[in-house]
Amino acid sequence: MNQPHATPNPGPDLASTRRDTEEESVHRALEGYYRTGKPPWDTGVTPPELIDLVEGRGALPPGRALELGCGTGTNATYLARHGWDVAAVDLIDRAVDQAREKAAAAGVAVRLLHGDATRLDELDLPGPFDLFFDLSCYCGVPLHRRDAYAAGLTQRAAPGALLLMFGYGPEPLGSPIPEVTSWAAGVTADELRARFTGWELIDVTPGTNSVPTFWFTLRRDA
Ligand SMILES: C[S@@+](CC[C@H](N)C(=O)[O-])C[C@H]1O[C@@H](n2cnc3c(N)ncnc32)[C@H](O)[C@@H]1O
């Protein structure tokens, strides 16, 4: 008589192990940048695209803003100095500490939180927000966390809220870290249209970098 098949041991869930490894690799790489001094992106200069939204013709009235991946707080501080009620999140504690110092030195109040922009439910950030700002955070978020990022913003967006995002396009040279495939993925207009349901992509302006970069503006449905 045939023996019944033994229940196969499912073994490690390889897909989820790979996802964890990717998140850890991103975290380690970012921490390394902040540990070794000033990261290359930390220019201390607010980009003209954000200045235009805040001070230009047809500027937004100050409201509530959330910055995703705020780094050392240059832009969160800028928004607060212009009358916005600002919260800002970064994955790396050293960056958040420096952002706190920068806001304090400027004499403005910014809610600076150490946390993951793809796990906003773990933070005390109910919103609603009128403006989201992301300078090169989302384009490095692992692909499997991007739906959660979009859902977190969607839940916290006031009707008609804007998301201004700067991102690197798909990286022709591949990822600097083999496990981190999301860095090679970058961000495209098609991806944002597909992922941000309930939002309209209202502008895509190429950046001025030597590799493909874009400024995306999305608006939450009213
Ligand atoms: C390229 S840097 C830009 C920093 C800052 N926006 C600036 O312009 O100086 C991207 C930032 O996003 C942060 N970041 C990356 N993934 C994140 C995540 N899942 N949640 C929160 N912050 C994240 C990094 O730690 C880093 O500070």
Ligand as a Chemical Component Dictionary entry (heavy atoms), coordinates in Angstrom:
data_LIG
# 
_chem_comp.id                   LIG 
_chem_comp.type                 NON-POLYMER 
_chem_comp.pdbx_formal_charge   0 
_chem_comp.three_letter_code    LIG 
# 
loop_
_chem_comp_atom.comp_id 
_chem_comp_atom.atom_id 
_chem_comp_atom.alt_atom_id 
_chem_comp_atom.type_symbol 
_chem_comp_atom.charge 
_chem_comp_atom.model_Cartn_x 
_chem_comp_atom.model_Cartn_y 
_chem_comp_atom.model_Cartn_z 
_chem_comp_atom.pdbx_ordinal 
LIG C1  C1  C 0  18.296 61.112 -1.824 1  
LIG S1  S1  S 1  17.941 61.406 -0.149 2  
LIG C2  C2  C 0  17.198 63.020 -0.179 3  
LIG C3  C3  C 0  17.060 63.643 1.189  4  
LIG C4  C4  C 0  16.377 64.998 1.228  5  
LIG N1  N1  N 0  15.057 64.926 0.635  6  
LIG C5  C5  C 0  17.227 66.044 0.553  7  
LIG O1  O1  O 0  16.809 66.559 -0.477 8  
LIG O2  O2  O -1 18.324 66.333 1.044  9  
LIG C6  C6  C 0  16.570 60.344 0.161  10 
LIG C7  C7  C 0  16.165 60.318 1.609  11 
LIG O3  O3  O 0  15.062 59.439 1.750  12 
LIG C8  C8  C 0  15.256 58.672 2.917  13 
LIG N2  N2  N 0  14.485 57.438 2.737  14 
LIG C9  C9  C 0  14.709 56.439 1.864  15 
LIG N3  N3  N 0  13.769 55.489 1.992  16 
LIG C10 C10 C 0  12.933 55.911 2.964  17 
LIG C11 C11 C 0  11.766 55.382 3.555  18 
LIG N4  N4  N 0  11.261 54.201 3.175  19 
LIG N5  N5  N 0  11.160 56.082 4.517  20 
LIG C12 C12 C 0  11.653 57.287 4.925  21 
LIG N6  N6  N 0  12.759 57.823 4.414  22 
LIG C13 C13 C 0  13.389 57.151 3.446  23 
LIG C14 C14 C 0  16.759 58.484 3.013  24 
LIG O4  O4  O 0  17.196 58.168 4.297  25 
LIG C15 C15 C 0  17.265 59.825 2.530  26 
LIG O5  O5  O 0  17.434 60.734 3.584  27 
# 
loop_
_chem_comp_bond.comp_id 
_chem_comp_bond.atom_id_1 
_chem_comp_bond.atom_id_2 
_chem_comp_bond.value_order 
_chem_comp_bond.pdbx_ordinal 
LIG C1  S1  SING 1  
LIG S1  C2  SING 2  
LIG S1  C6  SING 3  
LIG C2  C3  SING 4  
LIG C3  C4  SING 5  
LIG C4  N1  SING 6  
LIG C4  C5  SING 7  
LIG C5  O1  DOUB 8  
LIG C5  O2  SING 9  
LIG C6  C7  SING 10 
LIG C7  O3  SING 11 
LIG C7  C15 SING 12 
LIG O3  C8  SING 13 
LIG C8  N2  SING 14 
LIG C8  C14 SING 15 
LIG N2  C9  SING 16 
LIG N2  C13 SING 17 
LIG C9  N3  DOUB 18 
LIG N3  C10 SING 19 
LIG C10 C11 SING 20 
LIG C10 C13 DOUB 21 
LIG C11 N4  SING 22 
LIG C11 N5  DOUB 23 
LIG N5  C12 SING 24 
LIG C12 N6  DOUB 25 
LIG N6  C13 SING 26 
LIG C14 O4  SING 27 
LIG C14 C15 SING 28 
LIG C15 O5  SING 29 
# 
